[in-house]
Amino acid sequence: MTATLKEKIIQVCDEKIAKKGADVGLSFYAFFANKNDNPKLLMEAARWWIETHEFDHFEKAVKIKKVVQNG
């Protein structure tokens, strides 16, 4: 995982947790704007989410953040 994606995931997880609490769920689309302005990064996130970890469509933000931080 690139440092750019790792930082973005942690930032978004922190924001969502702060706004909606520790039980908030999100999908990998949460890390991107509705406009597909960075398809390479989007595909990296999709591969990491779907192929590498086989996560469900929605997962808890705290779980995602922990997985990213633990490498």
PDB file of N, H, CA, C and O in Angstrom:
ATOM      1  N   MET A   1       0.844  -1.180   0.000  1.00  0.00           N
ATOM      2  CA  MET A   1       0.000   0.000   0.000  1.00  0.00           C
ATOM      3  C   MET A   1       0.885   1.238   0.000  1.00  0.00           C
ATOM      4  O   MET A   1       1.840   1.335   0.771  1.00  0.00           O
ATOM      5  N   THR A   2       0.560   2.172  -0.865  1.00  0.00           N
ATOM      6  H   THR A   2      -0.216   2.094  -1.492  1.00  0.00           H
ATOM      7  CA  THR A   2       1.341   3.402  -0.932  1.00  0.00           C
ATOM      8  C   THR A   2       1.090   4.260   0.308  1.00  0.00           C
ATOM      9  O   THR A   2       0.049   4.159   0.957  1.00  0.00           O
ATOM     10  N   ALA A   3       2.061   5.093   0.613  1.00  0.00           N
ATOM     11  H   ALA A   3       2.907   5.174   0.086  1.00  0.00           H
ATOM     12  CA  ALA A   3       1.932   5.991   1.764  1.00  0.00           C
ATOM     13  C   ALA A   3       0.751   6.939   1.577  1.00  0.00           C
ATOM     14  O   ALA A   3       0.066   7.276   2.543  1.00  0.00           O
ATOM     15  N   THR A   4       0.513   7.368   0.339  1.00  0.00           N
ATOM     16  H   THR A   4       1.070   7.094  -0.445  1.00  0.00           H
ATOM     17  CA  THR A   4      -0.599   8.279   0.049  1.00  0.00           C
ATOM     18  C   THR A   4      -1.933   7.649   0.425  1.00  0.00           C
ATOM     19  O   THR A   4      -2.762   8.284   1.076  1.00  0.00           O
ATOM     20  N   LEU A   5      -2.140   6.406   0.016  1.00  0.00           N
ATOM     21  H   LEU A   5      -1.466   5.890  -0.514  1.00  0.00           H
ATOM     22  CA  LEU A   5      -3.397   5.733   0.325  1.00  0.00           C
ATOM     23  C   LEU A   5      -3.512   5.461   1.819  1.00  0.00           C
ATOM     24  O   LEU A   5      -4.583   5.632   2.402  1.00  0.00           O
ATOM     25  N   LYS A   6      -2.431   5.045   2.432  1.00  0.00           N
ATOM     26  H   LYS A   6      -1.561   4.905   1.959  1.00  0.00           H
ATOM     27  CA  LYS A   6      -2.438   4.768   3.871  1.00  0.00           C
ATOM     28  C   LYS A   6      -2.841   6.016   4.660  1.00  0.00           C
ATOM     29  O   LYS A   6      -3.678   5.941   5.559  1.00  0.00           O
ATOM     30  N   GLU A   7      -2.251   7.149   4.326  1.00  0.00           N
ATOM     31  H   GLU A   7      -1.571   7.210   3.595  1.00  0.00           H
ATOM     32  CA  GLU A   7      -2.577   8.413   5.010  1.00  0.00           C
ATOM     33  C   GLU A   7      -4.036   8.790   4.792  1.00  0.00           C
ATOM     34  O   GLU A   7      -4.714   9.226   5.722  1.00  0.00           O
ATOM     35  N   LYS A   8      -4.519   8.621   3.566  1.00  0.00           N
ATOM     36  H   LYS A   8      -3.968   8.266   2.810  1.00  0.00           H
ATOM     37  CA  LYS A   8      -5.903   8.972   3.238  1.00  0.00           C
ATOM     38  C   LYS A   8      -6.885   8.100   4.021  1.00  0.00           C
ATOM     39  O   LYS A   8      -7.871   8.606   4.557  1.00  0.00           O
ATOM     40  N   ILE A   9      -6.624   6.807   4.090  1.00  0.00           N
ATOM     41  H   ILE A   9      -5.823   6.396   3.655  1.00  0.00           H
ATOM     42  CA  ILE A   9      -7.505   5.897   4.815  1.00  0.00           C
ATOM     43  C   ILE A   9      -7.572   6.263   6.293  1.00  0.00           C
ATOM     44  O   ILE A   9      -8.659   6.335   6.867  1.00  0.00           O
ATOM     45  N   ILE A  10      -6.432   6.492   6.905  1.00  0.00           N
ATOM     46  H   ILE A  10      -5.549   6.434   6.439  1.00  0.00           H
ATOM     47  CA  ILE A  10      -6.399   6.852   8.321  1.00  0.00           C
ATOM     48  C   ILE A  10      -7.121   8.169   8.564  1.00  0.00           C
ATOM     49  O   ILE A  10      -7.870   8.300   9.533  1.00  0.00           O
ATOM     50  N   GLN A  11      -6.900   9.140   7.692  1.00  0.00           N
ATOM     51  H   GLN A  11      -6.292   9.033   6.905  1.00  0.00           H
ATOM     52  CA  GLN A  11      -7.556  10.451   7.819  1.00  0.00           C
ATOM     53  C   GLN A  11      -9.077  10.310   7.739  1.00  0.00           C
ATOM     54  O   GLN A  11      -9.797  10.858   8.573  1.00  0.00           O
ATOM     55  N   VAL A  12      -9.560   9.583   6.746  1.00  0.00           N
ATOM     56  H   VAL A  12      -8.975   9.138   6.068  1.00  0.00           H
ATOM     57  CA  VAL A  12     -11.005   9.414   6.576  1.00  0.00           C
ATOM     58  C   VAL A  12     -11.600   8.633   7.745  1.00  0.00           C
ATOM     59  O   VAL A  12     -12.666   8.991   8.246  1.00  0.00           O
ATOM     60  N   CYS A  13     -10.929   7.579   8.182  1.00  0.00           N
ATOM     61  H   CYS A  13     -10.063   7.289   7.775  1.00  0.00           H
ATOM     62  CA  CYS A  13     -11.421   6.808   9.328  1.00  0.00           C
ATOM     63  C   CYS A  13     -11.520   7.696  10.567  1.00  0.00           C
ATOM     64  O   CYS A  13     -12.522   7.652  11.281  1.00  0.00           O
ATOM     65  N   ASP A  14     -10.497   8.493  10.825  1.00  0.00           N
ATOM     66  H   ASP A  14      -9.683   8.528  10.245  1.00  0.00           H
ATOM     67  CA  ASP A  14     -10.523   9.402  11.975  1.00  0.00           C
ATOM     68  C   ASP A  14     -11.687  10.377  11.885  1.00  0.00           C
ATOM     69  O   ASP A  14     -12.378  10.615  12.875  1.00  0.00           O
ATOM     70  N   GLU A  15     -11.908  10.945  10.695  1.00  0.00           N
ATOM     71  H   GLU A  15     -11.346  10.751   9.891  1.00  0.00           H
ATOM     72  CA  GLU A  15     -13.001  11.901  10.505  1.00  0.00           C
ATOM     73  C   GLU A  15     -14.358  11.244  10.731  1.00  0.00           C
ATOM     74  O   GLU A  15     -15.212  11.804  11.418  1.00  0.00           O
ATOM     75  N   LYS A  16     -14.560  10.064  10.159  1.00  0.00           N
ATOM     76  H   LYS A  16     -13.866   9.609   9.601  1.00  0.00           H
ATOM     77  CA  LYS A  16     -15.843   9.371  10.289  1.00  0.00           C
ATOM     78  C   LYS A  16     -16.099   8.951  11.736  1.00  0.00           C
ATOM     79  O   LYS A  16     -17.221   9.073  12.228  1.00  0.00           O
ATOM     80  N   ILE A  17     -15.069   8.460  12.414  1.00  0.00           N
ATOM     81  H   ILE A  17     -14.158   8.361  12.014  1.00  0.00           H
ATOM     82  CA  ILE A  17     -15.203   8.057  13.812  1.00  0.00           C
ATOM     83  C   ILE A  17     -15.544   9.263  14.679  1.00  0.00           C
ATOM     84  O   ILE A  17     -16.397   9.172  15.562  1.00  0.00           O
ATOM     85  N   ALA A  18     -14.878  10.396  14.431  1.00  0.00           N
ATOM     86  H   ALA A  18     -14.185  10.469  13.713  1.00  0.00           H
ATOM     87  CA  ALA A  18     -15.136  11.616  15.203  1.00  0.00           C
ATOM     88  C   ALA A  18     -16.574  12.108  15.004  1.00  0.00           C
ATOM     89  O   ALA A  18     -17.206  12.580  15.949  1.00  0.00           O
ATOM     90  N   LYS A  19     -17.083  11.998  13.785  1.00  0.00           N
ATOM     91  H   LYS A  19     -16.569  11.615  13.017  1.00  0.00           H
ATOM     92  CA  LYS A  19     -18.432  12.491  13.482  1.00  0.00           C
ATOM     93  C   LYS A  19     -19.539  11.535  13.913  1.00  0.00           C
ATOM     94  O   LYS A  19     -20.580  11.967  14.407  1.00  0.00           O
ATOM     95  N   LYS A  20     -19.311  10.222  13.723  1.00  0.00           N
ATOM     96  H   LYS A  20     -18.465   9.871  13.321  1.00  0.00           H
ATOM     97  CA  LYS A  20     -20.409   9.271  13.894  1.00  0.00           C
ATOM     98  C   LYS A  20     -20.168   8.204  14.956  1.00  0.00           C
ATOM     99  O   LYS A  20     -21.050   7.385  15.216  1.00  0.00           O
ATOM    100  N   GLY A  21     -18.996   8.198  15.569  1.00  0.00           N
ATOM    101  H   GLY A  21     -18.279   8.863  15.358  1.00  0.00           H
ATOM    102  CA  GLY A  21     -18.720   7.251  16.642  1.00  0.00           C
ATOM    103  C   GLY A  21     -17.993   6.005  16.177  1.00  0.00           C
ATOM    104  O   GLY A  21     -17.797   5.788  14.981  1.00  0.00           O
ATOM    105  N   ALA A  22     -17.596   5.193  17.140  1.00  0.00           N
ATOM    106  H   ALA A  22     -17.755   5.369  18.111  1.00  0.00           H
ATOM    107  CA  ALA A  22     -16.745   4.025  16.896  1.00  0.00           C
ATOM    108  C   ALA A  22     -17.443   2.921  16.099  1.00  0.00           C
ATOM    109  O   ALA A  22     -16.770   2.047  15.553  1.00  0.00           O
ATOM    110  N   ASP A  23     -18.755   2.941  16.021  1.00  0.00           N
ATOM    111  H   ASP A  23     -19.302   3.652  16.465  1.00  0.00           H
ATOM    112  CA  ASP A  23     -19.474   1.894  15.296  1.00  0.00           C
ATOM    113  C   ASP A  23     -19.719   2.219  13.822  1.00  0.00           C
ATOM    114  O   ASP A  23     -20.369   1.447  13.117  1.00  0.00           O
ATOM    115  N   VAL A  24     -19.206   3.348  13.358  1.00  0.00           N
ATOM    116  H   VAL A  24     -18.678   3.975  13.930  1.00  0.00           H
ATOM    117  CA  VAL A  24     -19.455   3.744  11.969  1.00  0.00           C
ATOM    118  C   VAL A  24     -18.793   2.760  10.996  1.00  0.00           C
ATOM    119  O   VAL A  24     -17.650   2.343  11.180  1.00  0.00           O
ATOM    120  N   GLY A  25     -19.549   2.412   9.967  1.00  0.00           N
ATOM    121  H   GLY A  25     -20.478   2.751   9.817  1.00  0.00           H
ATOM    122  CA  GLY A  25     -19.029   1.539   8.927  1.00  0.00           C
ATOM    123  C   GLY A  25     -18.782   2.338   7.663  1.00  0.00           C
ATOM    124  O   GLY A  25     -19.393   3.385   7.444  1.00  0.00           O
ATOM    125  N   LEU A  26     -17.885   1.838   6.838  1.00  0.00           N
ATOM    126  H   LEU A  26     -17.389   0.988   7.015  1.00  0.00           H
ATOM    127  CA  LEU A  26     -17.618   2.491   5.568  1.00  0.00           C
ATOM    128  C   LEU A  26     -17.123   1.488   4.548  1.00  0.00           C
ATOM    129  O   LEU A  26     -16.718   0.376   4.887  1.00  0.00           O
ATOM    130  N   SER A  27     -17.164   1.905   3.288  1.00  0.00           N
ATOM    131  H   SER A  27     -17.493   2.808   3.013  1.00  0.00           H
ATOM    132  CA  SER A  27     -16.644   1.086   2.204  1.00  0.00           C
ATOM    133  C   SER A  27     -15.399   1.776   1.657  1.00  0.00           C
ATOM    134  O   SER A  27     -15.085   2.898   2.054  1.00  0.00           O
ATOM    135  N   PHE A  28     -14.694   1.114   0.753  1.00  0.00           N
ATOM    136  H   PHE A  28     -14.949   0.203   0.430  1.00  0.00           H
ATOM    137  CA  PHE A  28     -13.480   1.734   0.225  1.00  0.00           C
ATOM    138  C   PHE A  28     -13.803   2.977  -0.604  1.00  0.00           C
ATOM    139  O   PHE A  28     -12.925   3.807  -0.838  1.00  0.00           O
ATOM    140  N   TYR A  29     -15.036   3.111  -1.044  1.00  0.00           N
ATOM    141  H   TYR A  29     -15.750   2.437  -0.855  1.00  0.00           H
ATOM    142  CA  TYR A  29     -15.431   4.314  -1.772  1.00  0.00           C
ATOM    143  C   TYR A  29     -15.387   5.555  -0.880  1.00  0.00           C
ATOM    144  O   TYR A  29     -15.314   6.670  -1.395  1.00  0.00           O
ATOM    145  N   ALA A  30     -15.430   5.391   0.424  1.00  0.00           N
ATOM    146  H   ALA A  30     -15.490   4.484   0.843  1.00  0.00           H
ATOM    147  CA  ALA A  30     -15.399   6.523   1.347  1.00  0.00           C
ATOM    148  C   ALA A  30     -14.105   7.320   1.242  1.00  0.00           C
ATOM    149  O   ALA A  30     -14.047   8.468   1.683  1.00  0.00           O
ATOM    150  N   PHE A  31     -13.074   6.727   0.667  1.00  0.00           N
ATOM    151  H   PHE A  31     -13.121   5.794   0.309  1.00  0.00           H
ATOM    152  CA  PHE A  31     -11.780   7.394   0.579  1.00  0.00           C
ATOM    153  C   PHE A  31     -11.635   8.247  -0.677  1.00  0.00           C
ATOM    154  O   PHE A  31     -10.571   8.810  -0.935  1.00  0.00           O
ATOM    155  N   PHE A  32     -12.725   8.339  -1.463  1.00  0.00           N
ATOM    156  H   PHE A  32     -13.589   7.882  -1.253  1.00  0.00           H
ATOM    157  CA  PHE A  32     -12.666   9.042  -2.736  1.00  0.00           C
ATOM    158  C   PHE A  32     -13.883   9.931  -2.918  1.00  0.00           C
ATOM    159  O   PHE A  32     -14.944   9.674  -2.349  1.00  0.00           O
ATOM    160  N   ALA A  33     -13.721  10.980  -3.714  1.00  0.00           N
ATOM    161  H   ALA A  33     -12.859  11.189  -4.176  1.00  0.00           H
ATOM    162  CA  ALA A  33     -14.845  11.841  -4.079  1.00  0.00           C
ATOM    163  C   ALA A  33     -15.742  11.072  -5.040  1.00  0.00           C
ATOM    164  O   ALA A  33     -15.333  10.054  -5.599  1.00  0.00           O
ATOM    165  N   ASN A  34     -16.942  11.551  -5.227  1.00  0.00           N
ATOM    166  H   ASN A  34     -17.274  12.378  -4.773  1.00  0.00           H
ATOM    167  CA  ASN A  34     -17.858  10.892  -6.161  1.00  0.00           C
ATOM    168  C   ASN A  34     -17.320  10.907  -7.587  1.00  0.00           C
ATOM    169  O   ASN A  34     -17.723  10.089  -8.414  1.00  0.00           O
ATOM    170  N   LYS A  35     -16.427  11.819  -7.872  1.00  0.00           N
ATOM    171  H   LYS A  35     -16.100  12.484  -7.200  1.00  0.00           H
ATOM    172  CA  LYS A  35     -15.807  11.900  -9.188  1.00  0.00           C
ATOM    173  C   LYS A  35     -14.559  11.019  -9.196  1.00  0.00           C
ATOM    174  O   LYS A  35     -13.730  11.121  -8.291  1.00  0.00           O
ATOM    175  N   ASN A  36     -14.416  10.175 -10.180  1.00  0.00           N
ATOM    176  H   ASN A  36     -15.089  10.091 -10.914  1.00  0.00           H
ATOM    177  CA  ASN A  36     -13.264   9.283 -10.274  1.00  0.00           C
ATOM    178  C   ASN A  36     -12.074  10.046 -10.864  1.00  0.00           C
ATOM    179  O   ASN A  36     -11.774   9.930 -12.052  1.00  0.00           O
ATOM    180  N   ASP A  37     -11.412  10.818 -10.019  1.00  0.00           N
ATOM    181  H   ASP A  37     -11.656  10.912  -9.054  1.00  0.00           H
ATOM    182  CA  ASP A  37     -10.309  11.658 -10.489  1.00  0.00           C
ATOM    183  C   ASP A  37      -8.938  11.010 -10.309  1.00  0.00           C
ATOM    184  O   ASP A  37      -7.927  11.574 -10.728  1.00  0.00           O
ATOM    185  N   ASN A  38      -8.896   9.831  -9.690  1.00  0.00           N
ATOM    186  H   ASN A  38      -9.717   9.373  -9.350  1.00  0.00           H
ATOM    187  CA  ASN A  38      -7.629   9.127  -9.523  1.00  0.00           C
ATOM    188  C   ASN A  38      -7.883   7.616  -9.626  1.00  0.00           C
ATOM    189  O   ASN A  38      -7.879   6.916  -8.613  1.00  0.00           O
ATOM    190  N   PRO A  39      -8.103   7.116 -10.846  1.00  0.00           N
ATOM    191  CA  PRO A  39      -8.461   5.706 -11.007  1.00  0.00           C
ATOM    192  C   PRO A  39      -7.383   4.740 -10.518  1.00  0.00           C
ATOM    193  O   PRO A  39      -7.706   3.651 -10.043  1.00  0.00           O
ATOM    194  N   LYS A  40      -6.128   5.113 -10.624  1.00  0.00           N
ATOM    195  H   LYS A  40      -5.866   5.997 -11.009  1.00  0.00           H
ATOM    196  CA  LYS A  40      -5.050   4.233 -10.168  1.00  0.00           C
ATOM    197  C   LYS A  40      -5.130   4.014  -8.654  1.00  0.00           C
ATOM    198  O   LYS A  40      -5.004   2.885  -8.179  1.00  0.00           O
ATOM    199  N   LEU A  41      -5.340   5.093  -7.904  1.00  0.00           N
ATOM    200  H   LEU A  41      -5.443   6.010  -8.290  1.00  0.00           H
ATOM    201  CA  LEU A  41      -5.451   4.998  -6.447  1.00  0.00           C
ATOM    202  C   LEU A  41      -6.731   4.258  -6.052  1.00  0.00           C
ATOM    203  O   LEU A  41      -6.732   3.484  -5.095  1.00  0.00           O
ATOM    204  N   LEU A  42      -7.822   4.498  -6.793  1.00  0.00           N
ATOM    205  H   LEU A  42      -7.821   5.127  -7.570  1.00  0.00           H
ATOM    206  CA  LEU A  42      -9.069   3.796  -6.529  1.00  0.00           C
ATOM    207  C   LEU A  42      -8.894   2.293  -6.707  1.00  0.00           C
ATOM    208  O   LEU A  42      -9.375   1.514  -5.885  1.00  0.00           O
ATOM    209  N   MET A  43      -8.218   1.881  -7.762  1.00  0.00           N
ATOM    210  H   MET A  43      -7.827   2.514  -8.431  1.00  0.00           H
ATOM    211  CA  MET A  43      -7.992   0.451  -7.997  1.00  0.00           C
ATOM    212  C   MET A  43      -7.068  -0.150  -6.935  1.00  0.00           C
ATOM    213  O   MET A  43      -7.245  -1.301  -6.536  1.00  0.00           O
ATOM    214  N   GLU A  44      -6.094   0.621  -6.484  1.00  0.00           N
ATOM    215  H   GLU A  44      -5.950   1.556  -6.808  1.00  0.00           H
ATOM    216  CA  GLU A  44      -5.218   0.144  -5.405  1.00  0.00           C
ATOM    217  C   GLU A  44      -6.041  -0.125  -4.144  1.00  0.00           C
ATOM    218  O   GLU A  44      -5.865  -1.150  -3.485  1.00  0.00           O
ATOM    219  N   ALA A  45      -6.935   0.801  -3.819  1.00  0.00           N
ATOM    220  H   ALA A  45      -7.078   1.633  -4.354  1.00  0.00           H
ATOM    221  CA  ALA A  45      -7.792   0.627  -2.644  1.00  0.00           C
ATOM    222  C   ALA A  45      -8.730  -0.562  -2.821  1.00  0.00           C
ATOM    223  O   ALA A  45      -8.933  -1.340  -1.889  1.00  0.00           O
ATOM    224  N   ALA A  46      -9.295  -0.702  -4.000  1.00  0.00           N
ATOM    225  H   ALA A  46      -9.130  -0.070  -4.757  1.00  0.00           H
ATOM    226  CA  ALA A  46     -10.213  -1.816  -4.263  1.00  0.00           C
ATOM    227  C   ALA A  46      -9.494  -3.153  -4.134  1.00  0.00           C
ATOM    228  O   ALA A  46     -10.030  -4.080  -3.527  1.00  0.00           O
ATOM    229  N   ARG A  47      -8.292  -3.271  -4.693  1.00  0.00           N
ATOM    230  H   ARG A  47      -7.856  -2.517  -5.186  1.00  0.00           H
ATOM    231  CA  ARG A  47      -7.533  -4.520  -4.585  1.00  0.00           C
ATOM    232  C   ARG A  47      -7.206  -4.830  -3.129  1.00  0.00           C
ATOM    233  O   ARG A  47      -7.353  -5.967  -2.679  1.00  0.00           O
ATOM    234  N   TRP A  48      -6.767  -3.821  -2.402  1.00  0.00           N
ATOM    235  H   TRP A  48      -6.647  -2.897  -2.767  1.00  0.00           H
ATOM    236  CA  TRP A  48      -6.407  -4.000  -0.998  1.00  0.00           C
ATOM    237  C   TRP A  48      -7.628  -4.462  -0.211  1.00  0.00           C
ATOM    238  O   TRP A  48      -7.535  -5.389   0.594  1.00  0.00           O
ATOM    239  N   TRP A  49      -8.764  -3.824  -0.441  1.00  0.00           N
ATOM    240  H   TRP A  49      -8.839  -3.071  -1.095  1.00  0.00           H
ATOM    241  CA  TRP A  49      -9.995  -4.101   0.282  1.00  0.00           C
ATOM    242  C   TRP A  49     -10.584  -5.459  -0.088  1.00  0.00           C
ATOM    243  O   TRP A  49     -10.919  -6.254   0.790  1.00  0.00           O
ATOM    244  N   ILE A  50     -10.709  -5.724  -1.386  1.00  0.00           N
ATOM    245  H   ILE A  50     -10.437  -5.078  -2.099  1.00  0.00           H
ATOM    246  CA  ILE A  50     -11.430  -6.906  -1.868  1.00  0.00           C
ATOM    247  C   ILE A  50     -10.533  -8.133  -1.988  1.00  0.00           C
ATOM    248  O   ILE A  50     -10.867  -9.197  -1.467  1.00  0.00           O
ATOM    249  N   GLU A  51      -9.403  -7.993  -2.667  1.00  0.00           N
ATOM    250  H   GLU A  51      -9.132  -7.128  -3.090  1.00  0.00           H
ATOM    251  CA  GLU A  51      -8.551  -9.156  -2.915  1.00  0.00           C
ATOM    252  C   GLU A  51      -7.654  -9.504  -1.736  1.00  0.00           C
ATOM    253  O   GLU A  51      -7.559 -10.668  -1.347  1.00  0.00           O
ATOM    254  N   THR A  52      -6.997  -8.500  -1.165  1.00  0.00           N
ATOM    255  H   THR A  52      -7.075  -7.554  -1.481  1.00  0.00           H
ATOM    256  CA  THR A  52      -6.036  -8.769  -0.096  1.00  0.00           C
ATOM    257  C   THR A  52      -6.724  -9.175   1.197  1.00  0.00           C
ATOM    258  O   THR A  52      -6.333 -10.162   1.820  1.00  0.00           O
ATOM    259  N   HIS A  53      -7.752  -8.420   1.615  1.00  0.00           N
ATOM    260  H   HIS A  53      -8.069  -7.618   1.109  1.00  0.00           H
ATOM    261  CA  HIS A  53      -8.372  -8.663   2.928  1.00  0.00           C
ATOM    262  C   HIS A  53      -9.745  -9.307   2.859  1.00  0.00           C
ATOM    263  O   HIS A  53     -10.278  -9.734   3.883  1.00  0.00           O
ATOM    264  N   GLU A  54     -10.324  -9.386   1.677  1.00  0.00           N
ATOM    265  H   GLU A  54      -9.891  -9.040   0.845  1.00  0.00           H
ATOM    266  CA  GLU A  54     -11.655  -9.974   1.500  1.00  0.00           C
ATOM    267  C   GLU A  54     -12.680  -9.398   2.469  1.00  0.00           C
ATOM    268  O   GLU A  54     -13.497 -10.121   3.039  1.00  0.00           O
ATOM    269  N   PHE A  55     -12.617  -8.064   2.645  1.00  0.00           N
ATOM    270  H   PHE A  55     -11.953  -7.476   2.182  1.00  0.00           H
ATOM    271  CA  PHE A  55     -13.569  -7.377   3.507  1.00  0.00           C
ATOM    272  C   PHE A  55     -14.952  -7.381   2.863  1.00  0.00           C
ATOM    273  O   PHE A  55     -15.084  -7.466   1.642  1.00  0.00           O
ATOM    274  N   ASP A  56     -15.978  -7.288   3.704  1.00  0.00           N
ATOM    275  H   ASP A  56     -15.871  -7.219   4.696  1.00  0.00           H
ATOM    276  CA  ASP A  56     -17.341  -7.085   3.224  1.00  0.00           C
ATOM    277  C   ASP A  56     -17.437  -5.680   2.631  1.00  0.00           C
ATOM    278  O   ASP A  56     -16.512  -4.876   2.748  1.00  0.00           O
ATOM    279  N   HIS A  57     -18.576  -5.401   1.991  1.00  0.00           N
ATOM    280  H   HIS A  57     -19.327  -6.054   1.896  1.00  0.00           H
ATOM    281  CA  HIS A  57     -18.740  -4.079   1.383  1.00  0.00           C
ATOM    282  C   HIS A  57     -18.573  -2.976   2.431  1.00  0.00           C
ATOM    283  O   HIS A  57     -17.889  -1.984   2.178  1.00  0.00           O
ATOM    284  N   PHE A  58     -19.185  -3.138   3.595  1.00  0.00           N
ATOM    285  H   PHE A  58     -19.740  -3.944   3.801  1.00  0.00           H
ATOM    286  CA  PHE A  58     -19.026  -2.185   4.691  1.00  0.00           C
ATOM    287  C   PHE A  58     -18.291  -2.856   5.840  1.00  0.00           C
ATOM    288  O   PHE A  58     -18.598  -3.987   6.219  1.00  0.00           O
ATOM    289  N   GLU A  59     -17.322  -2.143   6.384  1.00  0.00           N
ATOM    290  H   GLU A  59     -17.073  -1.225   6.076  1.00  0.00           H
ATOM    291  CA  GLU A  59     -16.567  -2.592   7.551  1.00  0.00           C
ATOM    292  C   GLU A  59     -16.472  -1.432   8.534  1.00  0.00           C
ATOM    293  O   GLU A  59     -16.609  -0.270   8.150  1.00  0.00           O
ATOM    294  N   LYS A  60     -16.238  -1.748   9.788  1.00  0.00           N
ATOM    295  H   LYS A  60     -16.127  -2.692  10.100  1.00  0.00           H
ATOM    296  CA  LYS A  60     -16.092  -0.708  10.815  1.00  0.00           C
ATOM    297  C   LYS A  60     -14.834   0.107  10.544  1.00  0.00           C
ATOM    298  O   LYS A  60     -13.784  -0.451  10.224  1.00  0.00           O
ATOM    299  N   ALA A  61     -14.938   1.414  10.671  1.00  0.00           N
ATOM    300  H   ALA A  61     -15.790   1.868  10.931  1.00  0.00           H
ATOM    301  CA  ALA A  61     -13.801   2.304  10.444  1.00  0.00           C
ATOM    302  C   ALA A  61     -12.655   1.990  11.402  1.00  0.00           C
ATOM    303  O   ALA A  61     -11.488   2.059  11.017  1.00  0.00           O
ATOM    304  N   VAL A  62     -12.980   1.647  12.644  1.00  0.00           N
ATOM    305  H   VAL A  62     -13.928   1.591  12.957  1.00  0.00           H
ATOM    306  CA  VAL A  62     -11.916   1.329  13.614  1.00  0.00           C
ATOM    307  C   VAL A  62     -11.138   0.091  13.186  1.00  0.00           C
ATOM    308  O   VAL A  62      -9.927   0.016  13.394  1.00  0.00           O
ATOM    309  N   LYS A  63     -11.824  -0.880  12.590  1.00  0.00           N
ATOM    310  H   LYS A  63     -12.807  -0.819  12.420  1.00  0.00           H
ATOM    311  CA  LYS A  63     -11.168  -2.092  12.107  1.00  0.00           C
ATOM    312  C   LYS A  63     -10.240  -1.760  10.937  1.00  0.00           C
ATOM    313  O   LYS A  63      -9.097  -2.216  10.898  1.00  0.00           O
ATOM    314  N   ILE A  64     -10.729  -0.974   9.995  1.00  0.00           N
ATOM    315  H   ILE A  64     -11.658  -0.604  10.027  1.00  0.00           H
ATOM    316  CA  ILE A  64      -9.919  -0.604   8.827  1.00  0.00           C
ATOM    317  C   ILE A  64      -8.681   0.169   9.263  1.00  0.00           C
ATOM    318  O   ILE A  64      -7.574  -0.105   8.801  1.00  0.00           O
ATOM    319  N   LYS A  65      -8.874   1.128  10.149  1.00  0.00           N
ATOM    320  H   LYS A  65      -9.774   1.351  10.525  1.00  0.00           H
ATOM    321  CA  LYS A  65      -7.741   1.939  10.627  1.00  0.00           C
ATOM    322  C   LYS A  65      -6.689   1.053  11.298  1.00  0.00           C
ATOM    323  O   LYS A  65      -5.492   1.221  11.067  1.00  0.00           O
ATOM    324  N   LYS A  66      -7.136   0.120  12.118  1.00  0.00           N
ATOM    325  H   LYS A  66      -8.109  -0.017  12.305  1.00  0.00           H
ATOM    326  CA  LYS A  66      -6.207  -0.782  12.824  1.00  0.00           C
ATOM    327  C   LYS A  66      -5.435  -1.646  11.829  1.00  0.00           C
ATOM    328  O   LYS A  66      -4.227  -1.827  11.982  1.00  0.00           O
ATOM    329  N   VAL A  67      -6.107  -2.177  10.821  1.00  0.00           N
ATOM    330  H   VAL A  67      -7.089  -2.030  10.697  1.00  0.00           H
ATOM    331  CA  VAL A  67      -5.436  -3.010   9.809  1.00  0.00           C
ATOM    332  C   VAL A  67      -4.381  -2.189   9.076  1.00  0.00           C
ATOM    333  O   VAL A  67      -3.268  -2.667   8.854  1.00  0.00           O
ATOM    334  N   VAL A  68      -4.717  -0.971   8.704  1.00  0.00           N
ATOM    335  H   VAL A  68      -5.620  -0.583   8.884  1.00  0.00           H
ATOM    336  CA  VAL A  68      -3.759  -0.107   8.000  1.00  0.00           C
ATOM    337  C   VAL A  68      -2.556   0.215   8.888  1.00  0.00           C
ATOM    338  O   VAL A  68      -1.411   0.136   8.444  1.00  0.00           O
ATOM    339  N   GLN A  69      -2.819   0.572  10.120  1.00  0.00           N
ATOM    340  H   GLN A  69      -3.749   0.636  10.481  1.00  0.00           H
ATOM    341  CA  GLN A  69      -1.720   0.933  11.024  1.00  0.00           C
ATOM    342  C   GLN A  69      -0.810  -0.252  11.341  1.00  0.00           C
ATOM    343  O   GLN A  69       0.389  -0.072  11.555  1.00  0.00           O
ATOM    344  N   ASN A  70      -1.367  -1.452  11.371  1.00  0.00           N
ATOM    345  H   ASN A  70      -2.340  -1.599  11.197  1.00  0.00           H
ATOM    346  CA  ASN A  70      -0.572  -2.637  11.685  1.00  0.00           C
ATOM    347  C   ASN A  70       0.125  -3.225  10.467  1.00  0.00           C
ATOM    348  O   ASN A  70       0.880  -4.192  10.568  1.00  0.00           O
ATOM    349  N   GLY A  71      -0.146  -2.618   9.309  1.00  0.00           N
ATOM    350  H   GLY A  71      -0.760  -1.833   9.227  1.00  0.00           H
ATOM    351  CA  GLY A  71       0.532  -3.027   8.075  1.00  0.00           C
ATOM    352  C   GLY A  71       0.092  -4.319   7.581  1.00  0.00           C
ATOM    353  O   GLY A  71       0.579  -4.785   6.551  1.00  0.00           O
TER     354      GLY A  71
END
